[in-house]
Amino acid sequence: MKRKQFTEEQIIGILKEAEAGAVVTELCRRHGMSSATYYAWKAKYGGLEVSEAKRLRALEDENGKLKRLLADAMLDNARLKDLLSKKW
């Protein structure tokens, strides 16, 4: 089965449909997703607006970049320590 990629607007729209009173199982069947996906989205995006969700995504991307930079710096530091600790 092909994995669908939902945008923040679509996710929040689906969550708002459920808040308006739609049955979760019907909603999941109509949009082609599992109920576990719905509840994961509800935990992550519940109560957010579209602009807030976009900002959340941008912050997550920036956080990932910063973690990679930190890991690279720590790796370089460990390599230099290993190189300097060896006897010539």
KOLTORVEX-834072 format. One line per 8 residues: number of its first residue (from 1); their letters; for each residue x, y, z of N, C-alpha, C. Coordinates in nm, 2 decimals. Layout:
<nodes>
NUM	A	X:Y:Z:X:Y:Z:X:Y:Z ~ ...;
</nodes>
This chain:
<nodes>
1	MKRKQFTE	0.08:-0.12:0.00:0.00:0.00:0.00:0.09:0.12:0.00 ~ 0.05:0.22:-0.08:0.13:0.34:-0.09:0.11:0.43:0.03 ~ 0.22:0.48:0.08:0.21:0.57:0.19:0.17:0.71:0.15 ~ 0.07:0.77:0.21:0.03:0.91:0.17:0.11:1.01:0.26 ~ 0.13:1.12:0.20:0.20:1.22:0.28:0.09:1.34:0.29 ~ 0.05:1.36:0.41:-0.04:1.46:0.44:0.03:1.59:0.48 ~ -0.03:1.70:0.44:0.03:1.83:0.48:-0.03:1.87:0.61 ~ 0.03:1.98:0.67:-0.02:2.02:0.80:-0.17:2.07:0.79;
9	EQIIGILK	-0.20:2.14:0.68:-0.34:2.19:0.66:-0.43:2.07:0.65 ~ -0.40:1.96:0.58:-0.49:1.85:0.57:-0.50:1.78:0.71 ~ -0.39:1.77:0.78:-0.40:1.70:0.91:-0.49:1.78:1.01 ~ -0.47:1.91:1.01:-0.55:1.99:1.10:-0.70:1.99:1.05 ~ -0.72:1.99:0.92:-0.86:1.98:0.87:-0.93:1.85:0.92 ~ -0.85:1.74:0.91:-0.91:1.61:0.95:-0.94:1.62:1.10 ~ -0.85:1.67:1.18:-0.87:1.68:1.33:-0.99:1.77:1.36 ~ -1.01:1.88:1.28:-1.12:1.96:1.31:-1.25:1.90:1.27;
17	EAEAGAVV	-1.25:1.81:1.16:-1.37:1.73:1.13:-1.41:1.64:1.24 ~ -1.31:1.58:1.31:-1.34:1.49:1.42:-1.39:1.57:1.54 ~ -1.34:1.69:1.56:-1.39:1.78:1.67:-1.53:1.82:1.65 ~ -1.57:1.83:1.52:-1.70:1.88:1.48:-1.80:1.77:1.50 ~ -1.76:1.64:1.53:-1.85:1.54:1.56:-1.85:1.42:1.46 ~ -1.76:1.42:1.37:-1.74:1.31:1.28:-1.69:1.18:1.35 ~ -1.74:1.07:1.31:-1.69:0.94:1.37:-1.55:0.91:1.32 ~ -1.46:0.88:1.41:-1.32:0.86:1.38:-1.30:0.75:1.28;
25	TELCRRHG	-1.37:0.64:1.30:-1.35:0.53:1.21:-1.39:0.56:1.06 ~ -1.50:0.63:1.05:-1.54:0.68:0.92:-1.44:0.78:0.86 ~ -1.40:0.87:0.94:-1.30:0.97:0.90:-1.17:0.90:0.85 ~ -1.12:0.80:0.92:-1.00:0.73:0.88:-1.02:0.66:0.75 ~ -1.14:0.59:0.74:-1.16:0.52:0.62:-1.17:0.61:0.50 ~ -1.24:0.73:0.51:-1.25:0.82:0.40:-1.12:0.88:0.36 ~ -1.03:0.91:0.45:-0.90:0.97:0.42:-0.79:0.87:0.39 ~ -0.82:0.74:0.41:-0.72:0.63:0.39:-0.61:0.63:0.49;
33	MSSATYYA	-0.64:0.63:0.61:-0.54:0.63:0.72:-0.59:0.54:0.83 ~ -0.50:0.50:0.92:-0.53:0.41:1.03:-0.58:0.50:1.15 ~ -0.65:0.44:1.24:-0.69:0.51:1.36:-0.57:0.54:1.45 ~ -0.47:0.46:1.44:-0.34:0.49:1.52:-0.28:0.62:1.47 ~ -0.28:0.64:1.34:-0.23:0.76:1.28:-0.31:0.88:1.33 ~ -0.44:0.87:1.33:-0.53:0.97:1.38:-0.49:1.01:1.52 ~ -0.48:0.92:1.61:-0.45:0.95:1.75:-0.31:1.00:1.76 ~ -0.22:0.96:1.68:-0.08:1.02:1.69:-0.09:1.16:1.64;
41	WKAKYGGL	-0.16:1.19:1.54:-0.18:1.33:1.50:-0.25:1.41:1.60 ~ -0.35:1.36:1.67:-0.42:1.43:1.77:-0.33:1.46:1.88 ~ -0.24:1.37:1.92:-0.14:1.40:2.03:-0.04:1.51:1.99 ~ 0.00:1.51:1.86:0.10:1.61:1.81:0.04:1.74:1.77 ~ -0.07:1.74:1.70:-0.13:1.86:1.64:-0.26:1.90:1.71 ~ -0.31:1.84:1.81:-0.43:1.87:1.87:-0.43:2.01:1.93 ~ -0.53:2.09:1.88:-0.54:2.23:1.93:-0.46:2.33:1.86 ~ -0.38:2.29:1.76:-0.30:2.38:1.69:-0.37:2.44:1.56;
49	EVSEAKRL	-0.34:2.56:1.52:-0.38:2.61:1.40:-0.28:2.58:1.29 ~ -0.31:2.61:1.17:-0.22:2.58:1.06:-0.09:2.65:1.07 ~ -0.09:2.78:1.10:0.03:2.86:1.11:0.12:2.81:1.22 ~ 0.06:2.76:1.33:0.13:2.71:1.45:0.20:2.58:1.41 ~ 0.13:2.50:1.33:0.18:2.37:1.28:0.30:2.39:1.19 ~ 0.29:2.48:1.10:0.40:2.51:1.01:0.52:2.56:1.09 ~ 0.50:2.64:1.19:0.61:2.68:1.27:0.67:2.57:1.35 ~ 0.59:2.48:1.40:0.64:2.36:1.47:0.72:2.28:1.37;
57	RALEDENG	0.68:2.26:1.25:0.76:2.18:1.15:0.90:2.25:1.13 ~ 0.89:2.38:1.11:1.02:2.46:1.09:1.11:2.44:1.21 ~ 1.06:2.45:1.33:1.14:2.43:1.45:1.20:2.29:1.46 ~ 1.12:2.19:1.42:1.17:2.05:1.42:1.28:2.04:1.32 ~ 1.27:2.09:1.20:1.37:2.09:1.10:1.50:2.15:1.15 ~ 1.49:2.27:1.21:1.60:2.35:1.26:1.67:2.27:1.37 ~ 1.59:2.21:1.46:1.65:2.13:1.57:1.73:2.01:1.52 ~ 1.68:1.95:1.41:1.75:1.84:1.35:1.88:1.88:1.29;
65	KLKRLLAD	1.88:1.99:1.23:2.01:2.04:1.17:2.11:2.07:1.28 ~ 2.06:2.14:1.39:2.15:2.17:1.50:2.21:2.04:1.57 ~ 2.12:1.94:1.58:2.17:1.81:1.64:2.28:1.75:1.55 ~ 2.26:1.76:1.42:2.36:1.70:1.33:2.49:1.78:1.34 ~ 2.48:1.91:1.35:2.60:1.99:1.36:2.68:1.96:1.49 ~ 2.60:1.95:1.60:2.66:1.91:1.73:2.73:1.78:1.72 ~ 2.66:1.68:1.66:2.72:1.54:1.65:2.85:1.55:1.57 ~ 2.85:1.62:1.46:2.97:1.64:1.38:3.09:1.70:1.46;
73	AMLDNARL	3.06:1.80:1.53:3.16:1.87:1.61:3.21:1.78:1.72 ~ 3.13:1.70:1.78:3.17:1.61:1.88:3.26:1.49:1.82 ~ 3.22:1.45:1.70:3.30:1.35:1.63:3.44:1.40:1.60 ~ 3.45:1.53:1.55:3.57:1.59:1.52:3.66:1.60:1.64 ~ 3.60:1.64:1.75:3.67:1.66:1.88:3.72:1.52:1.93 ~ 3.64:1.42:1.92:3.69:1.28:1.96:3.81:1.24:1.87 ~ 3.80:1.26:1.74:3.91:1.23:1.65:4.04:1.30:1.68 ~ 4.03:1.43:1.71:4.15:1.50:1.75:4.21:1.45:1.88;
81	KDLLSKKW	4.12:1.42:1.98:4.17:1.36:2.10:4.24:1.23:2.08 ~ 4.19:1.15:2.00:4.25:1.02:1.97:4.38:1.04:1.90 ~ 4.39:1.13:1.80:4.51:1.16:1.73:4.62:1.21:1.82 ~ 4.58:1.30:1.91:4.68:1.36:2.00:4.73:1.27:2.11 ~ 4.64:1.18:2.15:4.68:1.09:2.26:4.77:0.98:2.21 ~ 4.78:0.95:2.09:4.87:0.85:2.04:5.02:0.90:2.04 ~ 5.11:0.81:2.07:5.25:0.84:2.08:5.30:0.84:1.94 ~ 5.39:0.93:1.91:5.45:0.94:1.78:5.56:0.84:1.77;
</nodes>
